[in-house]
């Protein structure tokens, strides 16, 4: 009930014709409630109310209310005040100094919930604070919160740190915020370290390349061998975003050794290992052909030995990026042969789907000759796969392949494969052949050869799908031969 009241009070603003002060007492009372959802909703309603209030009402009504909340003995009022000071401060007039003082006093409260409210709202408050006060008052208080005994408070300080960095120049960041970022990356709590890893791309952006390469990247690289698997996984995920902003030298000396170590550790967490294969593929684009052949291909070969199907699938999904770097030479590597073998030997349909999809993409990338020579046989395996999802995925790549192959590929390569499937496979595979027909350009005679046989099938589902495909073909090319 109280939650609903707090929610609805904000909607009364448009009916009060400027009498905003009428809503302050009930919302102030609700913002003092110990029940978190009621208090949070009241705070949100007060924020909405402040947006419509003129500056005069902020000075005379809203800001004094925030001060009263901050001076309450109960923790609930102080938590609400910590959330509202940033809203009131820009238009509080002569009460600015008092609000600023109360905000910093709240950061020293014994109750962790109050200190956490201050840490959470440090971001909006530093955005409205004068630069002089930010340097002389806020930063010292923030440094104290960033080493708080509660890891939940240290954790949210990382979010505020990013915002604070954006407000300072390069030298100020070196002096004040860089030590805090480095300390967060080495925190004793894995929750703080994992949040540092999540925010690393943003931190790297705000600090700039020089600071990142000379300071941050060393701390980040250490997290790649963190005892917590979740920390390592998040680090690898974040690395995909920031890899292009790191110099090749740092990648080779700091990042690659950690990836190699994880690749050789078959007992490592599967979630971590699948990210390693993604990073190796991204590194190939950055490091070039020589390093890819000498180092990264070996990492991915190690990953293929993993028993986890998801890890193998991620390795398979790296084929296109590797081929972008190595060109046709990729098809001659042992890694390529091992990946292609998965389409035949792997029992997990997601892995087979990934391999077949990559074969199609490589056909578009490398051209007809290389596709026919190295990848076509594996790609055509989708026609007889026992999984509907694999067959569906395979046929979806036919239009792009037919466009890329040029020449007579559809008639000289695809059609014989379709006919062979119809003559030797089961009814589900014959249905797949039917649905391949609208994906490419065929003559009426070629289409009718498949449809005439399908509509006479003893399997009702084959006949039913033949009718569906005939309708799709007529919509695509209204041929008189097809109509007859």
DRENTOR-684781 format. One record per residue (C-alpha): x, y negated, z negated; residue in one letter. Coordinates in steps of 0.02 Angstrom, whole numbers. Example, Ala and Ser with C-alpha at 12.3 -4.5 7.8 and 13.67 -1.06 7.14 Angstrom:
2
       X       Y       Z  type
     615     225    -390     A
     684      53    -357     S
***
This chain:
484
       X       Y       Z  type
       0       0       0     X
     137    -122     -48     X
     233     -78     111     X
      78    -117     216     X
      54    -283     125     X
     237    -331     155     X
     217    -287     338     X
      55    -383     364     X
     106    -543     273     X
     224    -590     414     X
      77    -583     535     X
     -17    -718     438     X
     107    -853     489     X
       9    -904     643     X
    -148    -934     539     X
     -70   -1045     405     X
     -46   -1202     512     X
     117   -1247     432     X
      76   -1195     253     X
     220   -1072     253     X
     253   -1093      68     X
      96    -992      32     X
     183    -833      87     X
     342    -858     -14     X
     278    -801    -187     X
     204    -632    -133     X
     350    -592     -19     X
     474    -641    -155     X
     387    -521    -273     X
     388    -381    -146     X
     572    -413    -107     X
     608    -383    -292     X
     534    -208    -288     X
     647     -61    -326     X
     560      44    -193     X
     680      28     -47     X
     556      35      97     X
     446     -99      17     X
     594    -212     -18     X
     667    -191     157     X
     500    -229     239     X
     477    -384     132     X
     651    -443     181     X
     609    -418     365     X
     448    -517     344     X
     544    -657     258     X
     667    -662     403     X
     523    -678     526     X
     446    -813     417     X
     609    -911     413     X
     617    -911     603     X
     454   -1012     610     X
     487   -1128     462     X
     554   -1305     491     X
     720   -1354     413     X
     632   -1454     278     X
     539   -1300     216     X
     698   -1197     220     X
     781   -1325     105     X
     635   -1347     -14     X
     557   -1174     -17     X
     652   -1033      69     X
     830   -1065      11     X
     780   -1091    -173     X
     685    -926    -164     X
     844    -838    -103     X
     943    -915    -246     X
     813    -854    -371     X
     827    -678    -302     X
    1016    -684    -316     X
    1004    -740    -498     X
     883    -602    -552     X
     943    -477    -679     X
     867    -333    -580     X
     975    -259    -444     X
     830    -257    -318     X
     818    -446    -308     X
    1006    -461    -286     X
    1004    -333    -145     X
     867    -434     -58     X
     966    -594     -82     X
    1119    -514      -4     X
    1013    -478     150     X
     934    -653     159     X
    1077    -774     126     X
    1140    -767     306     X
     965    -813     366     X
     947    -962     249     X
    1126   -1028     255     X
    1133   -1121     424     X
     984   -1233     378     X
    1000   -1241     190     X
    1072   -1417     183     X
    1139   -1460      10     X
    1107   -1282     -50     X
    1237   -1208      67     X
    1375   -1210     -62     X
    1263   -1128    -191     X
    1211    -991     -70     X
    1391    -960     -20     X
    1444    -947    -202     X
    1302    -826    -243     X
    1346    -717     -93     X
    1524    -696    -149     X
    1471    -668    -329     X
    1361    -524    -270     X
    1514    -439    -196     X
    1581    -417    -374     X
    1423    -340    -448     X
    1442    -175    -539     X
    1296     -95    -448     X
    1359     -13    -286     X
    1195     -47    -196     X
    1221    -234    -215     X
    1400    -229    -153     X
    1345    -122      -7     X
    1208    -249      39     X
    1343    -383      43     X
    1455    -275     152     X
    1313    -235     273     X
    1267    -420     289     X
    1446    -480     302     X
    1428    -476     492     X
    1283    -600     507     X
    1353    -707     366     X
    1526    -728     442     X
    1441    -780     605     X
    1358    -932     522     X
    1498    -976     400     X
    1614   -1123     430     X
    1788   -1073     490     X
    1875   -1150     339     X
    1763   -1057     216     X
    1783    -899     318     X
    1972    -903     301     X
    1983    -965     122     X
    1836    -875      41     X
    1757    -739     147     X
    1917    -648     200     X
    1981    -624      21     X
    1811    -558     -33     X
    1803    -446     119     X
    1975    -375      83     X
    1914    -329     -91     X
    1760    -241     -23     X
    1863    -147     106     X
    1955     -57     -36     X
    1798     -28    -141     X
    1792     134    -239     X
    1632     183    -146     X
    1670     258      24     X
    1498     206      89     X
    1548      24      61     X
    1718      45     142     X
    1628     128     287     X
    1511     -17     327     X
    1657    -138     309     X
    1725     -69     473     X
    1572    -137     566     X
    1597    -308     487     X
    1782    -299     530     X
    1745    -292     716     X
    1633    -446     703     X
    1760    -538     597     X
    1899    -504     723     X
    1797    -586     860     X
    1793    -748     760     X
    1981    -759     730     X
    2124    -795     847     X
    2264    -672     883     X
    2381    -733     747     X
    2243    -738     616     X
    2196    -561     660     X
    2376    -502     641     X
    2383    -581     470     X
    2213    -540     397     X
    2119    -401     487     X
    2250    -287     563     X
    2306    -218     393     X
    2124    -180     352     X
    2100     -85     515     X
    2257      18     488     X
    2204      58     310     X
    2033     117     370     X
    2116     238     491     X
    2215     313     347     X
    2074     311     219     X
    2060     457      98     X
    1877     482     146     X
    1845     575     308     X
    1683     476     328     X
    1782     314     339     X
    1911     390     456     X
    1777     456     572     X
    1693     285     577     X
    1861     205     617     X
    1876     328     762     X
    1701     283     823     X
    1741      98     818     X
    1916     116     892     X
    1864      64    1069     X
    1790     -98    1000     X
    1939    -128     887     X
    2058    -101    1033     X
    1959    -228    1133     X
    1957    -365    1000     X
    2139    -344     949     X
    2202    -337    1127     X
    2322    -221    1216     X
    2482    -278    1130     X
    2419    -249     953     X
    2332     -87    1005     X
    2490     -13    1080     X
    2609     -74     947     X
    2503     -37     793     X
    2330      39     812     X
    2369     180     931     X
    2493     259     810     X
    2360     271     674     X
    2232     333     800     X
    2351     467     866     X
    2373     534     689     X
    2185     563     679     X
    2198     683     825     X
    2274     806     702     X
    2158     761     558     X
    2113     908     445     X
    1928     872     477     X
    1869     942     644     X
    1731     811     660     X
    1860     671     648     X
    1964     749     787     X
    1810     772     897     X
    1755     591     876     X
    1933     532     911     X
    1937     627    1074     X
    1767     560    1124     X
    1823     381    1087     X
    1983     410    1184     X
    1885     435    1344     X
    1830     254    1332     X
    1998     178    1288     X
    2118     289    1386     X
    2127     170    1534     X
    2178      26    1421     X
    2330     120    1352     X
    2495     123    1444     X
    2553     284    1526     X
    2704     286    1410     X
    2598     288    1253     X
    2483     419    1327     X
    2630     532    1366     X
    2722     510    1200     X
    2578     497    1075     X
    2419     572    1149     X
    2480     715    1258     X
    2576     808    1120     X
    2420     812    1012     X
    2313     877    1156     X
    2440    1012    1194     X
    2440    1066    1012     X
    2251    1082    1007     X
    2249    1176    1172     X
    2367    1307    1103     X
    2270    1325     940     X
    2137    1454     986     X
    2065    1440     810     X
    2026    1256     831     X
    1846    1198     823     X
    1755    1228     989     X
    1683    1052     988     X
    1860     983     977     X
    1928    1095    1115     X
    1792    1051    1239     X
    1834     866    1217     X
    2017     906    1251     X
    1974     968    1425     X
    1876     807    1459     X
    2023     700    1404     X
    2146     803    1508     X
    2042     768    1663     X
    2037     582    1624     X
    2223     582    1592     X
    2252     658    1763     X
    2173     505    1844     X
    2287     392    1742     X
    2452     487    1748     X
    2457     543    1929     X
    2500     701    2026     X
    2670     748    1954     X
    2619     741    1771     X
    2454     828    1809     X
    2542     976    1890     X
    2680     989    1762     X
    2578     965    1604     X
    2390     943    1615     X
    2353    1094    1723     X
    2439    1202    1592     X
    2329    1130    1454     X
    2172    1172    1550     X
    2234    1347    1586     X
    2252    1372    1398     X
    2074    1308    1372     X
    2005    1440    1491     X
    2064    1575    1371     X
    1938    1513    1242     X
    1797    1631    1199     X
    1673    1488    1188     X
    1571    1465    1347     X
    1549    1277    1317     X
    1738    1254    1320     X
    1750    1348    1485     X
    1608    1243    1557     X
    1699    1081    1514     X
    1857    1147    1598     X
    1755    1188    1753     X
    1683    1013    1753     X
    1859     942    1767     X
    1886    1011    1943     X
    1828     858    2039     X
    1942     738    1942     X
    2091     854    1962     X
    2058     870    2148     X
    2046     680    2161     X
    2226     673    2099     X
    2299     829    2180     X
    2198     837    2341     X
    2197    1002    2434     X
    2345    1060    2329     X
    2224    1089    2185     X
    2151    1240    2273     X
    2321    1327    2270     X
    2341    1318    2080     X
    2309    1464    1963     X
    2188    1354    1868     X
    2077    1335    2020     X
    2075    1522    2051     X
    2033    1557    1869     X
    1890    1432    1869     X
    1816    1501    2030     X
    1822    1676    1955     X
    1703    1617    1818     X
    1562    1602    1945     X
    1572    1790    1967     X
    1629    1855    1799     X
    1554    1739    1668     X
    1392    1794    1586     X
    1344    1618    1534     X
    1235    1536    1667     X
    1287    1359    1617     X
    1467    1399    1660     X
    1418    1472    1829     X
    1310    1319    1862     X
    1456    1203    1823     X
    1575    1296    1938     X
    1453    1298    2083     X
    1412    1114    2060     X
    1598    1071    2061     X
    1625    1174    2220     X
    1492    1069    2307     X
    1570     907    2245     X
    1741     964    2304     X
    1667     998    2476     X
    1610     817    2486     X
    1778     756    2419     X
    1900     864    2517     X
    1807     891    2680     X
    1742    1037    2782     X
    1902    1131    2818     X
    1960    1141    2638     X
    1784    1180    2576     X
    1760    1325    2698     X
    1933    1393    2661     X
    1934    1381    2470     X
    1764    1345    2393     X
    1623    1397    2509     X
    1618    1580    2459     X
    1602    1533    2276     X
    1471    1401    2312     X
    1362    1522    2412     X
    1354    1634    2259     X
    1212    1524    2197     X
    1098    1608    2325     X
    1105    1775    2234     X
    1128    1717    2055     X
    1009    1796    1929     X
     977    1628    1845     X
     843    1515    1918     X
     934    1360    1850     X
    1092    1405    1945     X
     998    1438    2107     X
     904    1275    2086     X
    1063    1177    2055     X
    1150    1255    2204     X
    1013    1210    2327     X
    1007    1030    2262     X
    1182    1000    2331     X
    1140    1057    2507     X
    1090     885    2577     X
    1252     800    2523     X
    1355     948    2582     X
    1270     954    2752     X
    1305     769    2775     X
    1488     785    2722     X
    1526     942    2824     X
    1477     867    2990     X
    1496     973    3145     X
    1401    1137    3156     X
    1422    1193    2973     X
    1236    1216    2941     X
    1214    1333    3089     X
    1381    1420    3086     X
    1404    1443    2898     X
    1245    1411    2800     X
    1118    1500    2909     X
    1214    1666    2912     X
    1226    1658    2722     X
    1039    1628    2707     X
     998    1772    2824     X
    1114    1889    2733     X
    1031    1844    2567     X
     857    1876    2637     X
     908    2047    2700     X
     997    2108    2544     X
     933    2015    2390     X
     776    2027    2283     X
     617    1924    2300     X
     675    1784    2181     X
     829    1755    2288     X
     723    1758    2446     X
     617    1620    2369     X
     775    1520    2341     X
     817    1538    2527     X
     646    1470    2571     X
     672    1315    2463     X
     840    1285    2546     X
     757    1261    2715     X
     689    1083    2686     X
     858    1027    2618     X
     947    1032    2787     X
     909     994    2969     X
     854    1153    3060     X
     765    1186    3223     X
     585    1245    3223     X
     638    1415    3288     X
     763    1437    3146     X
     635    1388    3014     X
     499    1500    3088     X
     616    1648    3083     X
     619    1637    2893     X
     436    1587    2869     X
     364    1723    2980     X
     451    1855    2877     X
     406    1773    2711     X
     219    1758    2743     X
     213    1945    2779     X
     302    1991    2619     X
     218    2114    2500     X
     264    2001    2354     X
     126    1870    2325     X
     248    1746    2250     X
     353    1749    2408     X
     200    1714    2516     X
     144    1576    2398     X
     313    1490    2406     X
     319    1510    2595     X
     159    1408    2603     X
     233    1275    2489     X
     391    1263    2593     X
     291    1256    2755     X
     195    1107    2685     X
     357    1019    2637     X
     430    1051    2810     X
     276     985    2897     X
     284     826    2793     X
     468     807    2838     X
     456     847    3025     X
     280     868    3095     X
     330     988    3234     X
     197    1062    3346     X
     286    1232    3337     X
     273    1232    3148     X
      90    1181    3153     X
      48    1325    3270     X
***
